[in-house]
Amino acid sequence: MRLLFAGTPEVALPTLTALMESQHEVVGVLTRADSRRGRGRGLSASPVAAAARRAGLDVRTPDTLKDPQVGEWITRAQADAAVVVAYGRLVPAELLSVPGHGWLNLHFSLLPAWRGAAPVQRAIIAGEEITGACVFRLEEGLDTGPVVARLTETIGSRDTSGDLLDRLSTSGAQLVLHALDRVAAGARPEPQDDSLATLAPMLSAADGQVRWSDPAQAIDRRIRGVTPAPGAHTTWAGKRLRLGPVEPLPEITDLLPGLIRALKHEVHVGTGGCAVRLGRVAPAGRSWMEAADWARGAQLSAGALLGDPAGGSRG
């Protein structure tokens, strides 16, 4: 098939690579425009743009697909299908039927579960044990189109959203190839049951704030769900303290929520249930370090609390 590809971040690269190495022909790539990143605020191409340009593909970075010139370019491409992976732009209704087989979107959930921008993160936070990926045909609704192919994936007890996305982006690339074979063979996609839909809106920094009164398992899932982005955090001495994944300690139940117990090689914090063991932390303006190293430098007093805006203590 002649294919257009639309994608932007790292998780889209395995699919783009698989398509370029397949019998299909990638005739054009849509991605987000170069953005300013890093301390120098220099322009940086998206991962998809950089890879596609290295491969000599025709790359377009429109601010909107409603631009008539973009629509003309898509029409001239005469693509049999367009493959979408985390593109980040809406496809106007008038373009949905321009490729012969439509726009086929790789989505990292078992639709109709977790429609939206953060399906992997929301599934981990919710404590689900099984997730997966779907290839569905785009229509005007949010992730509502009929499903062409799907796969399942177990969520490990220590998986972060980054871990799970890495695995799904790799297996999802092969799912896209399978979906294209099904489309070419005339397979009919399966409509979604809207009554079973759940939503996965984009995460904000507020979603990463830890509430130490929550149960340890909920805190563990929240931190893993927002790792690596937008990241988990609490407060210490009135400043933000970033948190890496923690480990629930079912045998320790004598610490009140937020109360810190610093041992020689590890740091425990109380929750609304059992305690958790802190992993890596990053104080404001500093790099990641082991929690025990942070605790030694912080010179914690008895009764020191996390989550207290003044970095106070409980007597």
C-alpha positions in Angstrom: 0.0 0.0 0.0 0.9 3.6 -0.4 0.8 5.1 3.1 0.9 8.5 4.8 2.3 8.4 8.3 1.3 10.9 11.1 3.1 10.9 14.4 5.3 12.9 16.6 7.0 11.4 19.8 9.4 8.5 20.4 6.5 6.0 20.8 5.6 6.5 17.1 9.1 5.6 15.9 8.7 1.7 16.0 5.7 1.9 13.8 7.4 4.3 11.3 10.4 2.1 11.2 8.3 -1.1 10.7 6.4 0.6 7.8 9.6 1.8 6.1 11.0 -1.8 6.4 7.9 -3.4 5.1 6.5 -4.0 1.6 4.5 -0.8 2.0 5.6 2.6 0.6 5.6 5.6 2.9 4.8 8.5 0.6 4.7 11.3 3.2 5.0 12.1 6.9 3.0 14.5 9.0 4.4 15.6 12.3 4.4 18.5 14.8 6.5 21.5 14.0 10.0 21.9 15.4 9.8 23.2 19.0 12.1 25.0 21.4 13.6 22.7 24.0 16.3 22.6 26.6 18.1 25.4 28.4 19.3 27.1 25.2 15.7 27.0 23.9 17.0 26.0 20.5 14.7 24.6 17.8 14.5 20.8 17.9 12.7 18.5 15.5 10.3 15.9 16.8 11.6 12.3 16.9 9.4 11.4 14.0 10.5 14.4 11.9 14.2 13.6 12.6 13.9 10.0 11.6 11.8 10.7 8.5 14.2 13.3 7.2 17.1 11.0 7.7 15.2 8.5 5.5 14.6 11.1 2.8 10.8 11.1 3.3 8.6 14.0 2.4 7.9 15.6 5.8 5.3 18.3 6.5 4.8 20.1 9.8 1.5 22.1 9.5 0.0 23.8 12.5 -3.4 22.5 11.4 -4.7 20.1 8.8 -7.4 22.5 8.0 -4.9 24.4 5.8 -6.1 24.0 2.2 -2.6 23.5 1.0 -2.1 20.6 3.4 -5.4 19.1 2.2 -4.2 19.3 -1.4 -0.9 17.7 -0.5 -2.7 14.8 1.2 -5.0 14.4 -1.8 -2.1 14.4 -4.2 -0.3 11.7 -2.2 -2.9 9.2 -3.4 -2.4 7.1 -0.3 -4.3 3.9 0.2 -4.3 4.6 4.0 -2.9 7.0 6.6 -1.3 5.5 9.8 -1.5 7.6 12.9 0.5 7.2 16.1 0.4 10.0 18.7 0.3 12.7 16.1 -1.3 15.4 18.3 -3.4 17.1 15.6 -7.0 16.7 14.7 -7.9 15.3 11.3 -10.8 17.4 9.8 -13.9 15.5 8.8 -13.4 16.4 5.1 -10.1 14.5 5.1 -11.1 11.3 6.9 -12.1 9.6 3.7 -9.3 11.0 1.5 -7.1 7.9 1.8 -9.0 4.9 0.3 -8.9 2.9 3.6 -9.1 6.0 5.8 -6.9 6.9 8.8 -5.8 4.0 10.9 -4.9 5.0 14.5 -2.7 3.0 16.9 -4.1 3.6 20.4 -2.6 2.2 23.5 -5.6 0.7 25.3 -8.3 -1.9 24.7 -10.9 0.3 23.3 -13.5 1.4 24.3 -11.6 1.6 27.5 -9.4 4.7 28.1 -10.3 6.9 25.2 -8.1 10.0 25.2 -4.5 11.3 25.5 -3.2 9.3 28.5 -4.6 5.7 28.3 -1.5 3.9 29.6 -1.0 6.3 32.5 -4.7 6.2 33.5 -4.8 2.4 33.3 -1.8 2.1 35.7 -3.2 4.7 38.1 -6.6 2.8 38.1 -4.8 -0.4 39.1 -5.7 -2.4 36.0 -3.8 -5.6 35.4 -4.4 -6.0 31.7 -4.2 -3.4 28.9 -3.3 -3.5 25.3 -3.4 -1.7 22.0 -5.9 -1.2 19.2 -5.8 -0.1 15.6 -9.0 1.7 14.8 -10.4 3.8 11.9 -10.6 7.4 12.8 -14.0 9.1 12.7 -15.2 12.4 14.1 -15.6 11.2 17.7 -12.8 10.9 20.3 -11.3 7.4 19.7 -14.7 6.1 18.8 -14.0 4.5 15.4 -14.4 0.8 14.6 -11.5 -1.5 15.6 -9.5 -3.3 13.0 -7.1 -5.2 15.2 -6.1 -5.5 18.9 -3.6 -7.1 21.3 -3.4 -7.5 25.0 -0.5 -6.8 27.4 -0.1 -7.5 31.1 0.7 -4.6 33.4 3.6 -5.6 35.6 3.5 -4.8 39.3 6.5 -2.4 38.9 5.7 -1.1 35.5 5.9 2.7 35.0 3.9 4.3 32.2 7.3 4.7 30.4 8.0 0.9 30.7 4.6 0.0 29.4 4.6 2.5 26.6 7.9 1.2 25.4 6.6 -2.4 25.2 3.3 -1.3 23.6 5.0 0.9 21.0 7.1 -2.1 19.9 4.3 -4.7 19.8 1.9 -2.0 18.4 4.1 -1.6 15.3 3.5 -5.2 14.4 -0.2 -4.8 15.1 -0.3 -2.0 12.6 1.2 -4.2 9.9 -1.4 -6.9 10.8 -4.2 -4.4 10.6 -3.0 -3.2 7.1 -3.1 -6.9 6.0 -6.6 -7.2 7.3 -7.8 -4.0 5.6 -6.2 -5.1 2.3 -8.1 -8.4 2.6 -11.4 -6.7 3.1 -11.9 -7.4 6.8 -14.7 -5.5 8.4 -13.7 -3.5 11.6 -15.6 -4.2 14.8 -17.7 -1.3 16.1 -17.1 -0.2 19.7 -19.6 -0.5 22.5 -19.9 3.2 23.6 -21.6 2.1 26.9 -18.3 0.5 28.0 -16.2 3.6 27.3 -13.9 5.2 29.9 -12.0 8.4 29.4 -8.2 9.1 29.7 -7.7 12.8 29.6 -4.3 14.3 29.4 -2.4 14.4 32.7 -1.3 17.7 34.4 1.3 18.4 37.0 -1.5 18.3 39.6 -2.1 14.6 38.8 1.5 13.9 40.0 0.9 15.3 43.5 1.1 12.6 46.1 -1.5 12.6 48.9 0.1 10.7 51.8 -3.3 10.0 53.3 -4.1 7.7 50.4 -3.4 3.9 50.7 0.1 2.8 49.9 -1.0 0.9 46.8 -2.8 3.9 45.4 0.3 6.1 45.9 2.5 3.4 44.3 0.2 3.2 41.2 -0.1 7.0 40.9 3.7 7.5 41.0 4.3 4.7 38.4 1.5 6.1 36.3 3.0 9.6 36.0 6.5 8.4 35.5 8.3 9.7 33.6 5.8 12.4 32.8 4.4 14.6 34.2 6.2 13.2 37.2 5.3 12.7 40.8 6.0 15.2 43.6 5.5 16.1 47.2 6.7 19.0 49.3 9.6 19.3 51.7 10.6 22.4 53.6 8.1 24.4 51.5 9.7 23.3 48.2 8.8 20.6 45.6 10.5 17.2 46.0 10.2 15.1 42.9 9.6 11.4 43.5 10.5 8.2 41.6 8.7 5.0 42.1 8.2 3.7 45.6 7.7 0.3 47.1 4.8 -0.6 49.5 5.9 -2.2 52.8 2.9 -4.2 54.1 4.8 -5.2 57.2 5.2 -1.6 58.4 2.1 0.0 59.7 3.2 2.3 62.5 3.9 5.5 60.5 1.3 8.2 60.2 0.7 9.7 56.7 3.7 11.7 55.5 5.8 10.8 58.5 9.5 10.1 57.5 11.7 7.4 59.0 15.2 7.6 57.8 17.4 4.5 58.2 21.0 4.0 57.2 20.3 2.8 53.7 16.6 3.5 53.0 13.8 5.9 53.8 10.2 5.0 54.8 7.2 7.2 54.6 3.8 6.6 56.2 0.6 6.6 54.2 -3.1 6.0 54.8 -2.2 2.3 55.0 1.2 0.7 55.3 4.5 2.6 54.8 6.3 2.9 51.5 10.0 2.8 50.7 11.2 5.8 48.8 13.3 5.2 45.7 15.0 8.1 44.0 14.1 11.7 44.8 15.1 15.1 43.3 15.0 18.2 45.5 14.1 21.5 43.8 16.9 22.6 41.5 18.9 19.4 42.0 19.5 16.1 40.2 18.0 12.7 41.1 19.6 10.9 44.0 18.9 7.9 46.3 16.4 8.8 49.0 18.9 7.8 51.8 21.5 10.2 50.4 18.8 13.0 50.3 17.8 12.2 53.9 21.4 12.5 55.2 21.8 15.9 53.5 18.4 17.1 54.7 19.3 16.5 58.3 15.8 15.3 59.2 14.5 15.9 62.6 12.3 13.5 64.6 8.7 13.7 63.3 9.7 15.2 59.9 6.9 15.2 57.4 6.6 15.1 53.6 3.7 17.0 52.1 3.8 19.7 54.8 4.1 23.1 53.1 6.4 24.3 55.8 8.5 21.1 56.0 7.4 20.8 59.6 7.3 17.9 62.0 4.7 16.0 64.1 5.6 15.8 67.7 
